[in-house]
Amino acid sequence: MREAARDVRSDRDGRQEGDAGAVGVRYKGCVAVETMDTALKDGGPGAAQRVAAECVVEAKPKHHQN
């Protein structure tokens, strides 16, 4: 996930190819990784794991709707 986020970090200004939905999903994934990185830096591994779990919980229902 970190590698994918690094690939799109420079594309946040709208230069990313693809439809609006795909760009939004990529951006949201990038933000999730940054949030996990911040939690790791500020709160340690446990905090990062909790944030990661919340990201999965949030994404899972949307995945099943598609």
C-alpha positions in Angstrom: 0.0 0.0 0.0 2.9 2.4 0.8 4.4 1.8 -2.6 1.1 2.5 -4.4 0.6 5.7 -2.3 4.1 6.9 -3.2 3.2 6.5 -6.8 0.2 8.8 -6.6 1.5 11.4 -4.1 2.8 13.6 -6.9 -0.5 13.3 -8.8 -2.8 14.9 -6.3 -3.1 18.1 -8.3 -5.4 16.4 -10.8 -2.9 15.2 -13.3 -3.7 11.6 -12.6 -5.2 9.8 -15.5 -8.4 7.8 -15.1 -12.0 8.7 -14.2 -12.9 10.8 -11.3 -13.9 7.8 -9.2 -10.5 6.0 -9.7 -8.6 9.2 -8.9 -10.7 9.6 -5.7 -10.0 6.0 -4.6 -6.3 6.5 -5.2 -6.2 9.7 -3.2 -8.1 8.1 -0.4 -5.6 5.2 -0.2 -2.7 7.7 -0.2 -4.3 9.6 2.7 -4.8 6.3 4.6 -1.2 5.5 4.3 -0.1 8.9 5.4 -2.5 8.6 8.4 -0.9 5.2 9.3 2.6 6.7 9.0 1.6 9.6 11.3 0.1 7.2 13.8 3.3 5.1 13.7 5.5 8.2 14.2 3.4 9.7 17.0 1.9 6.7 18.8 4.1 3.7 17.9 3.2 0.4 16.2 0.1 -0.2 18.2 -1.4 3.1 17.1 -0.5 2.4 13.5 -2.2 -1.0 13.7 -5.4 0.5 15.1 -5.5 3.1 12.3 -4.8 0.4 9.7 -7.7 -1.7 11.1 -10.0 1.3 11.0 -9.0 1.9 7.3 -9.9 -1.7 6.5 -13.2 -1.5 8.4 -14.1 1.6 6.5 -13.1 0.2 3.1 -14.6 -3.3 3.4 -18.3 -2.4 3.2 -17.7 -0.3 0.1 -15.8 -3.1 -1.5 -18.8 -5.5 -1.0 -21.2 -2.9 -2.5 -19.4 -3.1 -5.8 
